[in-house]
Amino acid sequence: MNLKQGCFVSLVIFGIATLGYGQEKKDTIKLSVLDAQKYAVENNRSVKSAKIDIEMAKKKIWETTAIGLPQFTATADYQHTFNPPIFSFPSSGLIQNKLTGVDALGENLKQFSLKNTDLYQYVYTDPSSGSPITPENQVTFNFTLSQLVFSGEYLVGLQASRVYKELSDKSFVKTELSTRESVATSYYTVLIIYENLKVLEESLKVMDQIYMDISKMNTQGLNEETDVDQMKINKSNLQTVVTSLKGQQDVALKLLKFQIGLDFSQPLILTDSLTGIVDQGNFQFLSSSEFNTETNIDYQLMQTQENLMALSFKREKSKYLPTISAFYRHTKLLNEPLINFQPKNIVGASLSLPIFTSGSRNSKIGQARLDFEKARLNKETVNQSLVMEYDRARNDYQTAFSNFSSNKESMELSKKIYNKTVIKYRAGVSSSLDLTQNQNQFLTTESNYYNSVLNLLNAKAKLDRILSKY
């Protein structure tokens, strides 16, 4: 290979590698909280599975409906008969005397009177003159058109299939609401970790600068070595917290991608800021209870389940009713036999009336009635549970709102005190102990503030789900 060929091959390989890199590179997706929720509704695996359940319910409705529609079937049967029977015509044959055993040729068998048959028997010696009764090979085609005329079980089953579709629809709504709540919670968690991390990294920069300053002062003998050691400990502790938060941020971001149905390798940027969400959150201290359980999706699911059990009970009772069906059948033989008594066209109807089942039917009815009673009790239980859940969620929201207000004020005050202490320490007015104490106080209040923000946002998301406000 000469130099030109080698350069050409290198360029081709470089171009293929560059093309592959360009294809593997993914565009960055930017999502707000609402965009993330909408994206999850379209791509979350649980939501997709709930959508499939709806489509299956639609197919089930048509499957049940088709039972009462005309049914047309066609069958083909092949039959081979070994040694088919022969039908011979009595035109000629041998006549054998029963007494003498002498054979005589009879030209016309009809000439013998009835009394002659006592002395003679007919012996047919020419079977080739006859015809087979059935063909050796036969193909039979049957075309049947049937129609269900009346069936109480079918009518109830048709109603039940539609209620099952309604149950699938409500299950999808429940899955969607839960997914929206989970996505919002994960979104808030990522933002809070990011904001907390940003504050801590700024504090770490300030601490690094202070550590460098007091280290220089210590070399000049202007402070004690314990001040340097104390500041080094504070710096190391803060660095540990920052490293831990970075790991938590990566895990929280992956959880968010998982919930919205995004690949882990897909770059994602959150466009909403924590400040903007808090400022536009329309938070308020709830004092009155305004909750109607009938608007909650969990109660609606139990109501639908009760209706389904009621139809199941009705279906078992409908088995006492008769079932009536009608049919029309056309039969076609590929090889018509010599003698065929089978009709080609038949119209008929059937009536099925259950009379005695040894108590089996009554047992099934009793089981269905008990299932219906259980469904009604479960609905009442869910109704009471939802009231308690709402009261608990409202109380949690009120508590979170109070903690958020107080922690926000405490963080602002501690930050103000810490900044002034830093200025005093650099001026030599404040000690390292005061700086350490005020710094720890600020970090504690700052952590409490972000935790209270997360608790408030999560409490509001839970309350919105219970109230179906998504």
C-alpha distance (Angstrom), angle and dihedral (degrees) to the residues before:
residue distance angle dihedral
M1 . . .
N2 3.80 . .
L3 3.79 126.9 .
K4 3.82 95.9 -95.2
Q5 3.80 92.8 51.4
G6 3.79 91.1 48.1
C7 3.82 91.9 51.7
F8 3.79 90.8 48.1
V9 3.80 93.0 51.5
S10 3.81 90.6 47.6
L11 3.79 91.4 52.1
V12 3.82 91.5 49.5
I13 3.79 92.1 50.0
F14 3.80 91.2 47.1
G15 3.81 90.8 49.0
I16 3.82 92.4 50.6
A17 3.78 91.4 47.8
T18 3.81 91.4 48.8
L19 3.81 90.8 48.5
G20 3.81 91.3 50.2
Y21 3.80 91.0 49.5
G22 3.78 90.6 50.3
Q23 3.80 91.0 51.4
E24 3.81 93.5 48.7
K25 3.80 93.4 49.2
K26 3.80 110.6 96.2
D27 3.78 127.5 -150.7
T28 3.77 117.3 -110.7
I29 3.80 114.8 -107.6
K30 3.79 119.0 -144.3
L31 3.80 117.5 -159.0
S32 3.78 137.6 175.6
V33 3.79 121.2 -154.9
L34 3.80 92.4 -92.3
D35 3.80 91.8 43.8
A36 3.80 90.5 51.0
Q37 3.80 90.4 51.4
K38 3.80 92.1 48.9
Y39 3.80 90.6 46.9
A40 3.80 89.9 51.2
V41 3.82 92.0 51.2
E42 3.80 88.2 57.5
N43 3.81 100.3 38.4
N44 3.80 109.9 22.6
R45 3.80 109.5 115.8
S46 3.80 94.8 -136.8
V47 3.80 90.9 51.4
K48 3.80 90.6 48.1
S49 3.80 89.6 51.3
A50 3.82 90.0 51.0
K51 3.82 89.3 51.7
I52 3.80 89.5 52.5
D53 3.81 88.9 52.6
I54 3.81 88.8 56.1
E55 3.80 91.8 51.7
M56 3.81 89.9 48.0
A57 3.81 89.6 51.6
K58 3.82 89.7 52.8
K59 3.79 89.9 52.1
K60 3.80 89.3 48.3
I61 3.81 91.1 54.8
W62 3.78 91.5 53.5
E63 3.81 91.4 44.1
T64 3.80 90.2 55.3
T65 3.81 92.9 42.9
A66 3.80 91.8 51.5
I67 3.80 90.6 60.3
G68 3.82 89.7 71.7
L69 3.81 94.8 44.4
P70 3.84 124.9 88.9
Q71 3.79 113.7 -73.5
F72 3.82 121.0 -152.2
T73 3.79 121.0 -167.6
A74 3.77 133.3 176.7
T75 3.81 125.0 -163.0
A76 3.80 133.3 -177.1
D77 3.82 123.0 -160.4
Y78 3.78 126.1 -170.1
Q79 3.83 120.4 -156.7
H80 3.81 131.0 -177.2
T81 3.83 118.7 -165.4
F82 3.80 120.5 -158.9
N83 3.84 113.2 -142.1
P84 3.79 97.2 -6.7
P85 3.85 114.1 -148.1
I86 3.82 116.7 -95.8
F87 3.79 124.6 -136.1
S88 3.89 109.1 -149.6
F89 3.77 123.9 -163.7
P90 3.91 115.3 -130.2
S91 3.80 97.1 -127.3
S92 3.83 97.4 123.6
G93 3.76 140.8 -9.3
L94 3.79 147.2 127.6
I95 3.78 122.7 -58.5
Q96 3.76 115.9 -151.6
N97 3.80 121.9 -163.3
K98 3.74 110.1 -128.9
L99 3.82 92.8 -146.3
T100 3.77 103.8 39.4
G101 3.75 99.5 25.4
V102 3.83 88.9 -136.4
D103 3.78 115.1 148.9
A104 3.74 121.6 -137.7
L105 3.77 130.7 -179.6
G106 3.75 114.0 -116.3
E107 3.77 115.5 -157.8
N108 3.78 95.1 -169.5
L109 3.82 119.3 19.6
K110 3.77 91.8 -163.4
Q111 3.84 91.3 70.4
F112 3.77 92.1 75.0
S113 3.73 115.7 91.7
L114 3.75 123.9 -134.0
K115 3.80 92.5 -98.0
N116 3.78 91.7 55.2
T117 3.78 89.7 62.5
D118 3.79 87.6 70.1
L119 3.81 90.0 64.7
Y120 3.77 100.7 34.4
Q121 3.77 136.1 49.9
Y122 3.74 124.8 -161.5
V123 3.79 117.5 -118.6
Y124 3.79 114.1 -171.4
T125 3.73 110.0 -153.8
D126 3.83 99.5 172.2
P127 3.83 109.0 67.2
S128 3.79 91.3 160.3
S129 3.77 88.4 76.6
G130 3.90 90.7 66.3
S131 3.82 133.9 74.9
P132 3.85 130.7 -125.1
I133 3.79 113.9 -101.3
T134 3.82 92.2 -143.7
P135 3.80 126.2 23.4
E136 3.76 117.9 -108.5
N137 3.86 92.0 -123.9
Q138 3.77 120.9 32.7
V139 3.83 134.8 176.9
T140 3.80 117.7 -166.1
F141 3.82 123.5 -164.1
N142 3.82 120.1 -161.1
F143 3.81 122.7 -169.4
T144 3.81 114.1 -170.4
L145 3.79 129.0 -175.9
S146 3.83 113.9 -169.4
Q147 3.79 133.1 -179.3
L148 3.79 130.8 -169.7
V149 3.80 105.9 -131.2
F150 3.79 101.4 -177.8
S151 3.80 135.7 -3.7
G152 3.79 124.2 156.0
E153 3.80 91.0 -161.5
Y154 3.81 90.4 54.9
L155 3.80 93.2 51.3
V156 3.80 92.3 50.5
G157 3.80 91.4 44.0
L158 3.78 89.5 54.4
Q159 3.82 90.2 54.7
A160 3.81 90.8 46.4
S161 3.80 92.7 53.1
R162 3.81 90.1 56.0
V163 3.80 91.3 48.9
Y164 3.81 88.2 49.6
K165 3.81 88.1 54.8
E166 3.81 88.7 51.6
L167 3.80 89.4 50.6
S168 3.81 90.2 53.0
D169 3.80 90.6 49.9
K170 3.79 92.2 52.6
S171 3.79 92.0 45.2
F172 3.79 87.8 55.1
V173 3.81 90.6 51.7
K174 3.81 90.3 50.3
T175 3.80 91.5 49.8
E176 3.79 90.5 48.1
L177 3.81 93.2 50.5
S178 3.81 92.3 47.6
T179 3.80 90.8 47.9
R180 3.80 92.2 50.4
E181 3.81 90.6 50.7
S182 3.81 92.6 48.3
V183 3.80 92.7 47.5
A184 3.81 91.9 49.3
T185 3.81 91.5 49.2
S186 3.81 92.7 49.6
Y187 3.81 91.2 45.2
Y188 3.82 90.9 52.9
T189 3.80 91.2 47.0
V190 3.81 92.4 54.5
L191 3.82 91.5 48.7
I192 3.81 93.4 47.9
I193 3.79 92.8 49.2
Y194 3.80 89.1 48.2
E195 3.81 93.7 50.1
N196 3.79 92.2 44.0
L197 3.78 90.5 48.4
K198 3.79 91.5 50.1
V199 3.80 92.2 53.7
L200 3.79 92.7 46.8
E201 3.80 92.8 48.6
E202 3.80 89.8 52.3
S203 3.79 89.2 49.3
L204 3.81 89.4 49.0
K205 3.81 90.5 53.9
V206 3.79 90.6 51.4
M207 3.79 90.4 48.0
D208 3.79 91.7 49.3
Q209 3.78 90.0 53.9
I210 3.81 91.9 47.0
Y211 3.80 90.8 48.3
M212 3.81 91.0 52.2
D213 3.81 91.3 47.8
I214 3.80 96.0 50.1
S215 3.80 90.6 43.4
K216 3.81 89.1 57.5
M217 3.78 90.5 45.3
N218 3.80 89.8 51.1
T219 3.79 91.9 54.3
Q220 3.81 87.3 55.1
G221 3.79 91.4 48.4
L222 3.78 95.0 -114.8
N223 3.82 95.8 126.7
E224 3.74 141.0 19.2
E225 3.79 125.2 -88.1
T226 3.82 90.4 -123.5
D227 3.82 89.0 66.7
V228 3.80 89.6 57.0
D229 3.79 92.3 47.0
Q230 3.80 92.1 48.3
M231 3.78 91.8 50.7
K232 3.81 90.6 48.0
I233 3.81 90.0 53.8
N234 3.81 91.2 49.9
K235 3.77 90.5 48.9
S236 3.82 92.4 49.4
N237 3.81 92.5 48.9
L238 3.78 92.0 49.4
Q239 3.79 91.5 48.2
T240 3.82 89.4 53.6
V241 3.80 90.9 53.2
V242 3.81 91.3 48.9
T243 3.83 92.1 50.6
S244 3.81 91.0 48.7
L245 3.80 92.2 50.4
K246 3.80 91.8 50.8
G247 3.80 89.5 55.9
Q248 3.82 90.8 47.6
Q249 3.79 90.6 49.6
D250 3.81 91.7 54.6
V251 3.81 91.8 49.6
A252 3.82 92.7 46.3
L253 3.81 91.5 49.8
K254 3.81 91.4 50.9
L255 3.79 90.0 49.7
L256 3.80 90.0 52.7
K257 3.81 91.4 49.5
F258 3.79 89.9 49.4
Q259 3.79 92.8 51.3
I260 3.80 95.2 49.2
G261 3.82 92.3 44.7
L262 3.80 97.2 -109.4
D263 3.79 125.8 144.5
F264 3.81 114.6 -107.9
S265 3.81 91.2 -124.5
Q266 3.81 92.8 54.3
P267 3.85 111.7 107.2
L268 3.81 110.7 -121.9
I269 3.81 130.9 -171.5
L270 3.80 122.3 -169.0
T271 3.79 108.7 -140.8
D272 3.82 98.2 -169.4
S273 3.80 118.9 85.2
L274 3.77 124.8 -142.7
T275 3.80 91.0 -124.7
G276 3.79 91.8 52.1
I277 3.80 92.4 49.3
V278 3.81 91.9 49.0
D279 3.80 93.2 45.7
Q280 3.81 93.6 47.1
G281 3.78 97.0 36.6
N282 3.82 94.5 100.6
F283 3.78 89.6 -137.4
Q284 3.75 116.1 -176.6
F285 3.76 137.6 167.5
L286 3.80 106.4 -102.9
S287 3.80 113.2 -142.8
S288 3.80 104.3 160.4
S289 3.78 128.0 63.3
E290 3.82 112.8 -126.2
F291 3.77 109.3 165.0
N292 3.79 131.3 136.0
T293 3.79 112.2 -168.3
E294 3.79 91.8 -156.0
T295 3.81 89.7 69.8
N296 3.80 91.9 55.3
I297 3.79 115.5 99.7
D298 3.82 93.4 -138.2
Y299 3.80 91.0 57.4
Q300 3.81 90.7 45.9
L301 3.80 89.7 52.1
M302 3.79 91.3 53.3
Q303 3.81 90.5 46.8
T304 3.79 89.9 53.7
Q305 3.79 90.6 46.3
E306 3.79 89.4 53.3
N307 3.81 90.4 51.3
L308 3.79 89.6 50.6
M309 3.80 92.0 52.2
A310 3.80 90.0 47.7
L311 3.80 89.8 55.1
S312 3.79 90.3 47.2
F313 3.81 88.4 54.5
K314 3.80 90.0 47.9
R315 3.80 91.0 48.3
E316 3.79 92.6 55.8
K317 3.82 90.9 50.1
S318 3.81 90.7 48.9
K319 3.80 89.4 64.3
Y320 3.81 87.1 79.7
L321 3.82 87.9 69.2
P322 3.81 122.0 86.8
T323 3.78 123.9 -105.8
I324 3.81 117.7 -134.9
S325 3.80 125.1 -168.7
A326 3.82 135.7 166.4
F327 3.78 132.9 -155.4
Y328 3.81 144.5 -175.3
R329 3.83 120.7 -153.6
H330 3.80 130.4 -170.4
T331 3.82 119.7 -168.5
K332 3.79 124.4 -160.7
L333 3.84 124.5 -173.6
L334 3.77 117.9 -155.5
N335 3.85 91.5 -152.1
E336 3.78 113.3 32.9
P337 3.86 111.6 -141.9
L338 3.76 123.4 -134.1
I339 3.78 91.9 -106.4
N340 3.84 118.6 25.4
F341 3.80 121.0 173.5
Q342 3.80 94.6 170.5
P343 3.83 112.4 111.5
K344 3.77 117.6 -127.0
N345 3.81 98.2 -146.6
I346 3.79 125.6 40.9
V347 3.81 130.7 176.0
G348 3.76 119.0 -171.6
A349 3.78 147.7 150.6
S350 3.80 134.2 -145.3
L351 3.77 132.4 -151.4
S352 3.79 121.2 -160.9
L353 3.79 116.4 -167.8
P354 3.82 119.3 174.7
I355 3.79 109.9 -139.2
F356 3.79 110.6 165.0
T357 3.81 128.9 10.3
S358 3.82 101.1 163.7
G359 3.81 92.0 -108.1
S360 3.82 95.5 -55.3
R361 3.80 93.6 118.2
N362 3.80 92.9 48.1
S363 3.80 90.1 50.2
K364 3.80 91.8 53.1
I365 3.79 91.0 48.5
G366 3.80 89.8 51.4
Q367 3.81 91.5 50.5
A368 3.80 91.7 49.3
R369 3.80 90.9 49.8
L370 3.83 90.7 51.8
D371 3.82 90.8 48.8
F372 3.79 88.4 52.8
E373 3.82 91.0 50.9
K374 3.81 90.3 49.8
A375 3.80 91.1 50.9
R376 3.79 90.6 52.1
L377 3.81 91.6 49.4
N378 3.80 90.8 47.9
K379 3.80 90.0 52.5
E380 3.80 90.9 52.8
T381 3.81 90.0 47.6
V382 3.80 91.8 51.1
N383 3.79 89.8 47.8
Q384 3.80 91.9 56.0
S385 3.81 92.2 41.1
L386 3.79 91.4 53.3
V387 3.80 91.3 52.7
M388 3.79 90.1 52.2
E389 3.80 92.2 44.0
Y390 3.78 91.2 51.6
D391 3.82 92.2 48.9
R392 3.79 90.4 48.9
A393 3.80 92.8 46.6
R394 3.80 91.4 47.5
N395 3.80 90.6 49.8
D396 3.82 90.9 47.8
Y397 3.78 89.7 50.1
Q398 3.80 92.1 50.1
T399 3.81 90.9 48.7
A400 3.79 91.9 46.8
F401 3.79 91.0 49.3
S402 3.82 91.6 51.8
N403 3.82 92.2 47.0
F404 3.78 90.9 47.7
S405 3.81 92.5 53.2
S406 3.80 94.3 47.7
N407 3.82 95.8 41.5
K408 3.79 91.4 49.4
E409 3.80 90.8 55.2
S410 3.82 91.9 44.2
M411 3.81 92.2 50.6
E412 3.80 92.7 49.9
L413 3.82 91.1 49.7
S414 3.82 94.4 45.7
K415 3.80 90.8 47.9
K416 3.78 89.9 51.5
I417 3.82 91.1 49.8
Y418 3.81 92.4 46.5
N419 3.81 93.5 50.8
K420 3.81 91.3 50.7
T421 3.81 90.9 47.7
V422 3.82 90.3 53.0
I423 3.80 90.0 53.2
K424 3.80 91.6 47.6
Y425 3.80 92.1 47.1
R426 3.78 92.3 52.8
A427 3.79 88.7 48.7
G428 3.79 89.7 51.5
V429 3.80 93.8 -116.8
S430 3.84 97.2 109.2
S431 3.78 128.5 52.1
S432 3.79 129.0 -123.7
L433 3.79 89.5 -111.9
D434 3.83 90.9 58.2
L435 3.77 89.7 47.9
T436 3.81 92.5 49.9
Q437 3.77 93.2 47.8
N438 3.79 94.3 47.7
Q439 3.78 91.1 45.2
N440 3.80 92.5 52.2
Q441 3.79 89.4 46.6
F442 3.78 91.2 52.0
L443 3.82 93.6 47.5
T444 3.81 90.6 48.4
T445 3.80 94.5 49.8
E446 3.78 90.5 43.3
S447 3.82 90.8 53.2
N448 3.81 90.8 46.2
Y449 3.78 90.5 50.6
Y450 3.80 94.9 53.5
N451 3.78 91.1 44.7
S452 3.79 89.7 52.3
V453 3.81 90.2 49.1
L454 3.79 90.5 52.0
N455 3.81 91.8 47.0
L456 3.80 90.8 49.2
L457 3.81 94.1 49.2
N458 3.80 92.3 45.7
A459 3.81 91.8 47.4
K460 3.79 90.3 51.5
A461 3.82 91.8 47.4
K462 3.81 90.3 51.5
L463 3.79 91.9 47.4
D464 3.81 90.8 49.7
R465 3.79 90.2 52.2
I466 3.80 92.8 51.2
L467 3.79 90.1 48.0
S468 3.83 90.8 43.3
K469 3.81 91.9 -126.1
Y470 3.81 96.9 146.6
